[in-house]
Amino acid sequence: MIKASDRKALKKFGENLQKLRKQKGLSLREMSYACSIDNSKIAKIEKGRVNITFTTLLQLAGALETHPSALLDYEKG
């Protein structure tokens, strides 16, 4: 079971992912093509509904042409 604090972290991570994707000017579909992850799964990640793996983190970062740490650099709380 996921703790409430972990749910908040997943939501913040997702919000950060969405912000970075939009800064790059990528639609969900374009992001999906760039990282080979279904756009519906990306939408769920952005809403904080999916706890991703490390390899998914690497795929997302690659699609955004950024270091994986940029995806983890979000406001805690």
PyMOL Python script that loads the backbone (N, CA, C, O; Angstrom):
from pymol import cmd

cmd.read_pdbstr("""\
ATOM      1  N   MET A   1       0.846  -1.190   0.000  1.00  0.00           N
ATOM      2  CA  MET A   1       0.000   0.000   0.000  1.00  0.00           C
ATOM      3  C   MET A   1       0.886   1.247   0.000  1.00  0.00           C
ATOM      4  O   MET A   1       1.892   1.314   0.707  1.00  0.00           O
ATOM      5  N   ILE A   2       0.498   2.209  -0.792  1.00  0.00           N
ATOM      6  CA  ILE A   2       1.282   3.443  -0.910  1.00  0.00           C
ATOM      7  C   ILE A   2       0.856   4.418   0.181  1.00  0.00           C
ATOM      8  O   ILE A   2      -0.332   4.676   0.374  1.00  0.00           O
ATOM      9  N   LYS A   3       1.850   4.957   0.891  1.00  0.00           N
ATOM     10  CA  LYS A   3       1.587   5.926   1.954  1.00  0.00           C
ATOM     11  C   LYS A   3       1.118   7.243   1.347  1.00  0.00           C
ATOM     12  O   LYS A   3       1.395   7.530   0.182  1.00  0.00           O
ATOM     13  N   ALA A   4       0.412   8.037   2.137  1.00  0.00           N
ATOM     14  CA  ALA A   4      -0.096   9.340   1.690  1.00  0.00           C
ATOM     15  C   ALA A   4       1.046  10.247   1.249  1.00  0.00           C
ATOM     16  O   ALA A   4       0.919  10.979   0.268  1.00  0.00           O
ATOM     17  N   SER A   5       2.155  10.199   1.969  1.00  0.00           N
ATOM     18  CA  SER A   5       3.301  11.045   1.605  1.00  0.00           C
ATOM     19  C   SER A   5       3.890  10.619   0.262  1.00  0.00           C
ATOM     20  O   SER A   5       4.367  11.457  -0.503  1.00  0.00           O
ATOM     21  N   ASP A   6       3.855   9.326  -0.023  1.00  0.00           N
ATOM     22  CA  ASP A   6       4.348   8.834  -1.311  1.00  0.00           C
ATOM     23  C   ASP A   6       3.406   9.233  -2.438  1.00  0.00           C
ATOM     24  O   ASP A   6       3.850   9.530  -3.547  1.00  0.00           O
ATOM     25  N   ARG A   7       2.102   9.240  -2.154  1.00  0.00           N
ATOM     26  CA  ARG A   7       1.130   9.686  -3.161  1.00  0.00           C
ATOM     27  C   ARG A   7       1.388  11.140  -3.539  1.00  0.00           C
ATOM     28  O   ARG A   7       1.325  11.517  -4.709  1.00  0.00           O
ATOM     29  N   LYS A   8       1.682  11.949  -2.516  1.00  0.00           N
ATOM     30  CA  LYS A   8       1.980  13.367  -2.765  1.00  0.00           C
ATOM     31  C   LYS A   8       3.231  13.500  -3.619  1.00  0.00           C
ATOM     32  O   LYS A   8       3.285  14.329  -4.529  1.00  0.00           O
ATOM     33  N   ALA A   9       4.225  12.694  -3.330  1.00  0.00           N
ATOM     34  CA  ALA A   9       5.475  12.746  -4.102  1.00  0.00           C
ATOM     35  C   ALA A   9       5.227  12.330  -5.553  1.00  0.00           C
ATOM     36  O   ALA A   9       5.778  12.939  -6.471  1.00  0.00           O
ATOM     37  N   LEU A  10       4.404  11.302  -5.769  1.00  0.00           N
ATOM     38  CA  LEU A  10       4.081  10.886  -7.131  1.00  0.00           C
ATOM     39  C   LEU A  10       3.355  11.991  -7.876  1.00  0.00           C
ATOM     40  O   LEU A  10       3.605  12.212  -9.061  1.00  0.00           O
ATOM     41  N   LYS A  11       2.460  12.687  -7.191  1.00  0.00           N
ATOM     42  CA  LYS A  11       1.729  13.793  -7.816  1.00  0.00           C
ATOM     43  C   LYS A  11       2.678  14.929  -8.177  1.00  0.00           C
ATOM     44  O   LYS A  11       2.581  15.489  -9.269  1.00  0.00           O
ATOM     45  N   LYS A  12       3.584  15.272  -7.283  1.00  0.00           N
ATOM     46  CA  LYS A  12       4.564  16.339  -7.553  1.00  0.00           C
ATOM     47  C   LYS A  12       5.482  15.951  -8.702  1.00  0.00           C
ATOM     48  O   LYS A  12       5.795  16.778  -9.558  1.00  0.00           O
ATOM     49  N   PHE A  13       5.911  14.697  -8.720  1.00  0.00           N
ATOM     50  CA  PHE A  13       6.750  14.206  -9.809  1.00  0.00           C
ATOM     51  C   PHE A  13       6.004  14.350 -11.133  1.00  0.00           C
ATOM     52  O   PHE A  13       6.563  14.833 -12.118  1.00  0.00           O
ATOM     53  N   GLY A  14       4.749  13.932 -11.150  1.00  0.00           N
ATOM     54  CA  GLY A  14       3.942  14.025 -12.359  1.00  0.00           C
ATOM     55  C   GLY A  14       3.757  15.448 -12.834  1.00  0.00           C
ATOM     56  O   GLY A  14       3.829  15.726 -14.031  1.00  0.00           O
ATOM     57  N   GLU A  15       3.516  16.353 -11.893  1.00  0.00           N
ATOM     58  CA  GLU A  15       3.365  17.768 -12.251  1.00  0.00           C
ATOM     59  C   GLU A  15       4.656  18.306 -12.858  1.00  0.00           C
ATOM     60  O   GLU A  15       4.624  19.082 -13.813  1.00  0.00           O
ATOM     61  N   ASN A  16       5.785  17.894 -12.302  1.00  0.00           N
ATOM     62  CA  ASN A  16       7.077  18.317 -12.828  1.00  0.00           C
ATOM     63  C   ASN A  16       7.307  17.748 -14.224  1.00  0.00           C
ATOM     64  O   ASN A  16       7.793  18.451 -15.109  1.00  0.00           O
ATOM     65  N   LEU A  17       6.963  16.488 -14.424  1.00  0.00           N
ATOM     66  CA  LEU A  17       7.086  15.870 -15.746  1.00  0.00           C
ATOM     67  C   LEU A  17       6.258  16.638 -16.767  1.00  0.00           C
ATOM     68  O   LEU A  17       6.737  16.938 -17.861  1.00  0.00           O
ATOM     69  N   GLN A  18       5.030  16.952 -16.414  1.00  0.00           N
ATOM     70  CA  GLN A  18       4.157  17.684 -17.328  1.00  0.00           C
ATOM     71  C   GLN A  18       4.727  19.073 -17.649  1.00  0.00           C
ATOM     72  O   GLN A  18       4.692  19.515 -18.797  1.00  0.00           O
ATOM     73  N   LYS A  19       5.245  19.745 -16.634  1.00  0.00           N
ATOM     74  CA  LYS A  19       5.840  21.071 -16.837  1.00  0.00           C
ATOM     75  C   LYS A  19       7.017  20.987 -17.810  1.00  0.00           C
ATOM     76  O   LYS A  19       7.123  21.794 -18.733  1.00  0.00           O
ATOM     77  N   LEU A  20       7.893  20.014 -17.600  1.00  0.00           N
ATOM     78  CA  LEU A  20       9.057  19.860 -18.476  1.00  0.00           C
ATOM     79  C   LEU A  20       8.639  19.478 -19.899  1.00  0.00           C
ATOM     80  O   LEU A  20       9.221  19.960 -20.871  1.00  0.00           O
ATOM     81  N   ARG A  21       7.638  18.618 -20.017  1.00  0.00           N
ATOM     82  CA  ARG A  21       7.148  18.215 -21.344  1.00  0.00           C
ATOM     83  C   ARG A  21       6.595  19.423 -22.097  1.00  0.00           C
ATOM     84  O   ARG A  21       6.872  19.604 -23.283  1.00  0.00           O
ATOM     85  N   LYS A  22       5.816  20.241 -21.403  1.00  0.00           N
ATOM     86  CA  LYS A  22       5.229  21.421 -22.041  1.00  0.00           C
ATOM     87  C   LYS A  22       6.293  22.462 -22.384  1.00  0.00           C
ATOM     88  O   LYS A  22       6.190  23.143 -23.404  1.00  0.00           O
ATOM     89  N   GLN A  23       7.310  22.585 -21.537  1.00  0.00           N
ATOM     90  CA  GLN A  23       8.413  23.507 -21.837  1.00  0.00           C
ATOM     91  C   GLN A  23       9.134  23.111 -23.118  1.00  0.00           C
ATOM     92  O   GLN A  23       9.626  23.962 -23.859  1.00  0.00           O
ATOM     93  N   LYS A  24       9.188  21.802 -23.369  1.00  0.00           N
ATOM     94  CA  LYS A  24       9.815  21.293 -24.596  1.00  0.00           C
ATOM     95  C   LYS A  24       8.866  21.386 -25.790  1.00  0.00           C
ATOM     96  O   LYS A  24       9.258  21.119 -26.926  1.00  0.00           O
ATOM     97  N   GLY A  25       7.619  21.766 -25.525  1.00  0.00           N
ATOM     98  CA  GLY A  25       6.643  21.896 -26.592  1.00  0.00           C
ATOM     99  C   GLY A  25       6.146  20.568 -27.123  1.00  0.00           C
ATOM    100  O   GLY A  25       5.749  20.471 -28.284  1.00  0.00           O
ATOM    101  N   LEU A  26       6.164  19.539 -26.281  1.00  0.00           N
ATOM    102  CA  LEU A  26       5.750  18.202 -26.702  1.00  0.00           C
ATOM    103  C   LEU A  26       4.325  17.902 -26.257  1.00  0.00           C
ATOM    104  O   LEU A  26       3.962  18.155 -25.109  1.00  0.00           O
ATOM    105  N   SER A  27       3.523  17.365 -27.163  1.00  0.00           N
ATOM    106  CA  SER A  27       2.210  16.847 -26.800  1.00  0.00           C
ATOM    107  C   SER A  27       2.415  15.478 -26.157  1.00  0.00           C
ATOM    108  O   SER A  27       3.510  14.918 -26.205  1.00  0.00           O
ATOM    109  N   LEU A  28       1.358  14.950 -25.558  1.00  0.00           N
ATOM    110  CA  LEU A  28       1.454  13.600 -25.003  1.00  0.00           C
ATOM    111  C   LEU A  28       1.808  12.595 -26.091  1.00  0.00           C
ATOM    112  O   LEU A  28       2.609  11.688 -25.867  1.00  0.00           O
ATOM    113  N   ARG A  29       1.220  12.753 -27.251  1.00  0.00           N
ATOM    114  CA  ARG A  29       1.488  11.826 -28.359  1.00  0.00           C
ATOM    115  C   ARG A  29       2.954  11.912 -28.795  1.00  0.00           C
ATOM    116  O   ARG A  29       3.596  10.886 -29.021  1.00  0.00           O
ATOM    117  N   GLU A  30       3.482  13.131 -28.913  1.00  0.00           N
ATOM    118  CA  GLU A  30       4.886  13.298 -29.319  1.00  0.00           C
ATOM    119  C   GLU A  30       5.825  12.710 -28.265  1.00  0.00           C
ATOM    120  O   GLU A  30       6.826  12.072 -28.594  1.00  0.00           O
ATOM    121  N   MET A  31       5.489  12.933 -27.010  1.00  0.00           N
ATOM    122  CA  MET A  31       6.285  12.372 -25.915  1.00  0.00           C
ATOM    123  C   MET A  31       6.242  10.845 -25.986  1.00  0.00           C
ATOM    124  O   MET A  31       7.259  10.176 -25.807  1.00  0.00           O
ATOM    125  N   SER A  32       5.072  10.315 -26.245  1.00  0.00           N
ATOM    126  CA  SER A  32       4.893   8.874 -26.359  1.00  0.00           C
ATOM    127  C   SER A  32       5.794   8.288 -27.448  1.00  0.00           C
ATOM    128  O   SER A  32       6.450   7.269 -27.229  1.00  0.00           O
ATOM    129  N   TYR A  33       5.826   8.916 -28.596  1.00  0.00           N
ATOM    130  CA  TYR A  33       6.688   8.448 -29.690  1.00  0.00           C
ATOM    131  C   TYR A  33       8.164   8.536 -29.309  1.00  0.00           C
ATOM    132  O   TYR A  33       8.958   7.658 -29.647  1.00  0.00           O
ATOM    133  N   ALA A  34       8.516   9.605 -28.604  1.00  0.00           N
ATOM    134  CA  ALA A  34       9.921   9.835 -28.267  1.00  0.00           C
ATOM    135  C   ALA A  34      10.464   8.834 -27.244  1.00  0.00           C
ATOM    136  O   ALA A  34      11.658   8.532 -27.244  1.00  0.00           O
ATOM    137  N   CYS A  35       9.591   8.321 -26.376  1.00  0.00           N
ATOM    138  CA  CYS A  35      10.091   7.426 -25.321  1.00  0.00           C
ATOM    139  C   CYS A  35       9.498   6.025 -25.373  1.00  0.00           C
ATOM    140  O   CYS A  35       9.798   5.197 -24.513  1.00  0.00           O
ATOM    141  N   SER A  36       8.666   5.749 -26.360  1.00  0.00           N
ATOM    142  CA  SER A  36       8.051   4.420 -26.517  1.00  0.00           C
ATOM    143  C   SER A  36       7.225   3.992 -25.304  1.00  0.00           C
ATOM    144  O   SER A  36       7.223   2.825 -24.913  1.00  0.00           O
ATOM    145  N   ILE A  37       6.531   4.959 -24.726  1.00  0.00           N
ATOM    146  CA  ILE A  37       5.603   4.693 -23.624  1.00  0.00           C
ATOM    147  C   ILE A  37       4.236   5.192 -24.085  1.00  0.00           C
ATOM    148  O   ILE A  37       4.122   6.302 -24.605  1.00  0.00           O
ATOM    149  N   ASP A  38       3.212   4.384 -23.897  1.00  0.00           N
ATOM    150  CA  ASP A  38       1.874   4.750 -24.326  1.00  0.00           C
ATOM    151  C   ASP A  38       1.455   6.102 -23.733  1.00  0.00           C
ATOM    152  O   ASP A  38       1.712   6.383 -22.563  1.00  0.00           O
ATOM    153  N   ASN A  39       0.807   6.932 -24.555  1.00  0.00           N
ATOM    154  CA  ASN A  39       0.449   8.271 -24.081  1.00  0.00           C
ATOM    155  C   ASN A  39      -0.540   8.231 -22.914  1.00  0.00           C
ATOM    156  O   ASN A  39      -0.543   9.143 -22.086  1.00  0.00           O
ATOM    157  N   SER A  40      -1.371   7.204 -22.833  1.00  0.00           N
ATOM    158  CA  SER A  40      -2.281   7.103 -21.688  1.00  0.00           C
ATOM    159  C   SER A  40      -1.509   6.828 -20.397  1.00  0.00           C
ATOM    160  O   SER A  40      -1.901   7.295 -19.328  1.00  0.00           O
ATOM    161  N   LYS A  41      -0.412   6.069 -20.496  1.00  0.00           N
ATOM    162  CA  LYS A  41       0.420   5.827 -19.306  1.00  0.00           C
ATOM    163  C   LYS A  41       1.135   7.108 -18.896  1.00  0.00           C
ATOM    164  O   LYS A  41       1.255   7.394 -17.705  1.00  0.00           O
ATOM    165  N   ILE A  42       1.610   7.878 -19.866  1.00  0.00           N
ATOM    166  CA  ILE A  42       2.260   9.151 -19.537  1.00  0.00           C
ATOM    167  C   ILE A  42       1.267  10.073 -18.836  1.00  0.00           C
ATOM    168  O   ILE A  42       1.617  10.737 -17.860  1.00  0.00           O
ATOM    169  N   ALA A  43       0.035  10.115 -19.329  1.00  0.00           N
ATOM    170  CA  ALA A  43      -1.000  10.937 -18.690  1.00  0.00           C
ATOM    171  C   ALA A  43      -1.225  10.497 -17.250  1.00  0.00           C
ATOM    172  O   ALA A  43      -1.382  11.338 -16.365  1.00  0.00           O
ATOM    173  N   LYS A  44      -1.242   9.188 -17.005  1.00  0.00           N
ATOM    174  CA  LYS A  44      -1.416   8.671 -15.643  1.00  0.00           C
ATOM    175  C   LYS A  44      -0.224   9.030 -14.767  1.00  0.00           C
ATOM    176  O   LYS A  44      -0.393   9.347 -13.589  1.00  0.00           O
ATOM    177  N   ILE A  45       0.984   8.984 -15.333  1.00  0.00           N
ATOM    178  CA  ILE A  45       2.185   9.369 -14.577  1.00  0.00           C
ATOM    179  C   ILE A  45       2.079  10.840 -14.198  1.00  0.00           C
ATOM    180  O   ILE A  45       2.359  11.215 -13.060  1.00  0.00           O
ATOM    181  N   GLU A  46       1.672  11.675 -15.157  1.00  0.00           N
ATOM    182  CA  GLU A  46       1.560  13.111 -14.895  1.00  0.00           C
ATOM    183  C   GLU A  46       0.506  13.421 -13.834  1.00  0.00           C
ATOM    184  O   GLU A  46       0.595  14.448 -13.160  1.00  0.00           O
ATOM    185  N   LYS A  47      -0.476  12.560 -13.680  1.00  0.00           N
ATOM    186  CA  LYS A  47      -1.515  12.755 -12.659  1.00  0.00           C
ATOM    187  C   LYS A  47      -1.139  12.107 -11.332  1.00  0.00           C
ATOM    188  O   LYS A  47      -1.897  12.185 -10.365  1.00  0.00           O
ATOM    189  N   GLY A  48       0.034  11.466 -11.281  1.00  0.00           N
ATOM    190  CA  GLY A  48       0.494  10.841 -10.041  1.00  0.00           C
ATOM    191  C   GLY A  48      -0.168   9.518  -9.740  1.00  0.00           C
ATOM    192  O   GLY A  48      -0.201   9.098  -8.583  1.00  0.00           O
ATOM    193  N   ARG A  49      -0.700   8.847 -10.753  1.00  0.00           N
ATOM    194  CA  ARG A  49      -1.417   7.591 -10.548  1.00  0.00           C
ATOM    195  C   ARG A  49      -0.561   6.357 -10.763  1.00  0.00           C
ATOM    196  O   ARG A  49      -1.007   5.239 -10.502  1.00  0.00           O
ATOM    197  N   VAL A  50       0.676   6.547 -11.241  1.00  0.00           N
ATOM    198  CA  VAL A  50       1.537   5.407 -11.559  1.00  0.00           C
ATOM    199  C   VAL A  50       2.883   5.571 -10.861  1.00  0.00           C
ATOM    200  O   VAL A  50       3.505   6.632 -10.923  1.00  0.00           O
ATOM    201  N   ASN A  51       3.320   4.508 -10.197  1.00  0.00           N
ATOM    202  CA  ASN A  51       4.638   4.471  -9.587  1.00  0.00           C
ATOM    203  C   ASN A  51       5.577   3.832 -10.613  1.00  0.00           C
ATOM    204  O   ASN A  51       5.512   2.625 -10.848  1.00  0.00           O
ATOM    205  N   ILE A  52       6.437   4.629 -11.216  1.00  0.00           N
ATOM    206  CA  ILE A  52       7.251   4.165 -12.343  1.00  0.00           C
ATOM    207  C   ILE A  52       8.530   3.459 -11.902  1.00  0.00           C
ATOM    208  O   ILE A  52       8.951   3.558 -10.750  1.00  0.00           O
ATOM    209  N   THR A  53       9.129   2.752 -12.841  1.00  0.00           N
ATOM    210  CA  THR A  53      10.414   2.086 -12.608  1.00  0.00           C
ATOM    211  C   THR A  53      11.551   3.032 -13.003  1.00  0.00           C
ATOM    212  O   THR A  53      11.340   4.084 -13.606  1.00  0.00           O
ATOM    213  N   PHE A  54      12.738   2.622 -12.644  1.00  0.00           N
ATOM    214  CA  PHE A  54      13.925   3.401 -12.996  1.00  0.00           C
ATOM    215  C   PHE A  54      14.093   3.481 -14.509  1.00  0.00           C
ATOM    216  O   PHE A  54      14.455   4.531 -15.039  1.00  0.00           O
ATOM    217  N   THR A  55      13.835   2.386 -15.202  1.00  0.00           N
ATOM    218  CA  THR A  55      13.996   2.403 -16.663  1.00  0.00           C
ATOM    219  C   THR A  55      12.976   3.339 -17.314  1.00  0.00           C
ATOM    220  O   THR A  55      13.277   3.972 -18.326  1.00  0.00           O
ATOM    221  N   THR A  56      11.781   3.432 -16.747  1.00  0.00           N
ATOM    222  CA  THR A  56      10.795   4.387 -17.263  1.00  0.00           C
ATOM    223  C   THR A  56      11.289   5.809 -17.045  1.00  0.00           C
ATOM    224  O   THR A  56      11.133   6.665 -17.916  1.00  0.00           O
ATOM    225  N   LEU A  57      11.881   6.062 -15.887  1.00  0.00           N
ATOM    226  CA  LEU A  57      12.462   7.382 -15.617  1.00  0.00           C
ATOM    227  C   LEU A  57      13.512   7.732 -16.670  1.00  0.00           C
ATOM    228  O   LEU A  57      13.560   8.860 -17.160  1.00  0.00           O
ATOM    229  N   LEU A  58      14.350   6.757 -17.010  1.00  0.00           N
ATOM    230  CA  LEU A  58      15.378   6.985 -18.030  1.00  0.00           C
ATOM    231  C   LEU A  58      14.763   7.252 -19.403  1.00  0.00           C
ATOM    232  O   LEU A  58      15.246   8.110 -20.142  1.00  0.00           O
ATOM    233  N   GLN A  59      13.707   6.526 -19.745  1.00  0.00           N
ATOM    234  CA  GLN A  59      13.030   6.742 -21.029  1.00  0.00           C
ATOM    235  C   GLN A  59      12.420   8.140 -21.096  1.00  0.00           C
ATOM    236  O   GLN A  59      12.544   8.826 -22.111  1.00  0.00           O
ATOM    237  N   LEU A  60      11.768   8.556 -20.027  1.00  0.00           N
ATOM    238  CA  LEU A  60      11.156   9.885 -19.992  1.00  0.00           C
ATOM    239  C   LEU A  60      12.214  10.979 -20.109  1.00  0.00           C
ATOM    240  O   LEU A  60      12.045  11.940 -20.859  1.00  0.00           O
ATOM    241  N   ALA A  61      13.296  10.825 -19.368  1.00  0.00           N
ATOM    242  CA  ALA A  61      14.380  11.811 -19.425  1.00  0.00           C
ATOM    243  C   ALA A  61      14.990  11.869 -20.820  1.00  0.00           C
ATOM    244  O   ALA A  61      15.292  12.951 -21.323  1.00  0.00           O
ATOM    245  N   GLY A  62      15.169  10.715 -21.442  1.00  0.00           N
ATOM    246  CA  GLY A  62      15.709  10.675 -22.794  1.00  0.00           C
ATOM    247  C   GLY A  62      14.817  11.406 -23.779  1.00  0.00           C
ATOM    248  O   GLY A  62      15.307  12.139 -24.639  1.00  0.00           O
ATOM    249  N   ALA A  63      13.511  11.211 -23.660  1.00  0.00           N
ATOM    250  CA  ALA A  63      12.570  11.884 -24.549  1.00  0.00           C
ATOM    251  C   ALA A  63      12.605  13.395 -24.362  1.00  0.00           C
ATOM    252  O   ALA A  63      12.400  14.153 -25.310  1.00  0.00           O
ATOM    253  N   LEU A  64      12.864  13.824 -23.134  1.00  0.00           N
ATOM    254  CA  LEU A  64      12.934  15.257 -22.837  1.00  0.00           C
ATOM    255  C   LEU A  64      14.335  15.828 -23.057  1.00  0.00           C
ATOM    256  O   LEU A  64      14.563  17.027 -22.895  1.00  0.00           O
ATOM    257  N   GLU A  65      15.260  14.955 -23.426  1.00  0.00           N
ATOM    258  CA  GLU A  65      16.657  15.347 -23.630  1.00  0.00           C
ATOM    259  C   GLU A  65      17.210  16.069 -22.403  1.00  0.00           C
ATOM    260  O   GLU A  65      17.804  17.143 -22.494  1.00  0.00           O
ATOM    261  N   THR A  66      16.989  15.432 -21.254  1.00  0.00           N
ATOM    262  CA  THR A  66      17.458  16.005 -20.001  1.00  0.00           C
ATOM    263  C   THR A  66      17.999  14.895 -19.107  1.00  0.00           C
ATOM    264  O   THR A  66      17.781  13.713 -19.375  1.00  0.00           O
ATOM    265  N   HIS A  67      18.687  15.270 -18.072  1.00  0.00           N
ATOM    266  CA  HIS A  67      19.208  14.313 -17.098  1.00  0.00           C
ATOM    267  C   HIS A  67      18.047  13.829 -16.231  1.00  0.00           C
ATOM    268  O   HIS A  67      17.160  14.615 -15.898  1.00  0.00           O
ATOM    269  N   PRO A  68      18.039  12.559 -15.863  1.00  0.00           N
ATOM    270  CA  PRO A  68      16.951  12.045 -15.018  1.00  0.00           C
ATOM    271  C   PRO A  68      16.743  12.846 -13.730  1.00  0.00           C
ATOM    272  O   PRO A  68      15.625  12.927 -13.223  1.00  0.00           O
ATOM    273  N   SER A  69      17.800  13.428 -13.212  1.00  0.00           N
ATOM    274  CA  SER A  69      17.662  14.204 -11.978  1.00  0.00           C
ATOM    275  C   SER A  69      16.744  15.409 -12.155  1.00  0.00           C
ATOM    276  O   SER A  69      16.143  15.870 -11.184  1.00  0.00           O
ATOM    277  N   ALA A  70      16.626  15.928 -13.378  1.00  0.00           N
ATOM    278  CA  ALA A  70      15.732  17.068 -13.620  1.00  0.00           C
ATOM    279  C   ALA A  70      14.278  16.679 -13.356  1.00  0.00           C
ATOM    280  O   ALA A  70      13.472  17.513 -12.943  1.00  0.00           O
ATOM    281  N   LEU A  71      13.951  15.421 -13.593  1.00  0.00           N
ATOM    282  CA  LEU A  71      12.586  14.964 -13.332  1.00  0.00           C
ATOM    283  C   LEU A  71      12.318  14.834 -11.845  1.00  0.00           C
ATOM    284  O   LEU A  71      11.170  14.911 -11.407  1.00  0.00           O
ATOM    285  N   LEU A  72      13.361  14.640 -11.077  1.00  0.00           N
ATOM    286  CA  LEU A  72      13.225  14.475  -9.628  1.00  0.00           C
ATOM    287  C   LEU A  72      13.399  15.784  -8.876  1.00  0.00           C
ATOM    288  O   LEU A  72      13.301  15.813  -7.649  1.00  0.00           O
ATOM    289  N   ASP A  73      13.657  16.860  -9.596  1.00  0.00           N
ATOM    290  CA  ASP A  73      13.873  18.178  -8.976  1.00  0.00           C
ATOM    291  C   ASP A  73      12.552  18.932  -8.945  1.00  0.00           C
ATOM    292  O   ASP A  73      12.247  19.726  -9.835  1.00  0.00           O
ATOM    293  N   TYR A  74      11.774  18.667  -7.899  1.00  0.00           N
ATOM    294  CA  TYR A  74      10.463  19.304  -7.737  1.00  0.00           C
ATOM    295  C   TYR A  74      10.298  19.721  -6.292  1.00  0.00           C
ATOM    296  O   TYR A  74      11.019  19.260  -5.407  1.00  0.00           O
ATOM    297  N   GLU A  75       9.330  20.604  -6.066  1.00  0.00           N
ATOM    298  CA  GLU A  75       9.045  21.074  -4.713  1.00  0.00           C
ATOM    299  C   GLU A  75       8.468  19.945  -3.886  1.00  0.00           C
ATOM    300  O   GLU A  75       7.480  19.322  -4.276  1.00  0.00           O
ATOM    301  N   LYS A  76       9.072  19.684  -2.766  1.00  0.00           N
ATOM    302  CA  LYS A  76       8.562  18.660  -1.857  1.00  0.00           C
ATOM    303  C   LYS A  76       7.421  19.274  -1.037  1.00  0.00           C
ATOM    304  O   LYS A  76       7.354  20.486  -0.828  1.00  0.00           O
ATOM    305  N   GLY A  77       6.530  18.391  -0.585  1.00  0.00           N
ATOM    306  CA  GLY A  77       5.503  18.878   0.336  1.00  0.00           C
ATOM    307  C   GLY A  77       4.131  18.704  -0.086  1.00  0.00           C
ATOM    308  O   GLY A  77       3.210  19.088   0.635  1.00  0.00           O
TER     309      GLY A  77
END
""", "prot")
cmd.dss("prot")
cmd.show_as("cartoon", "prot")
cmd.util.cbc("prot")
cmd.orient("prot")
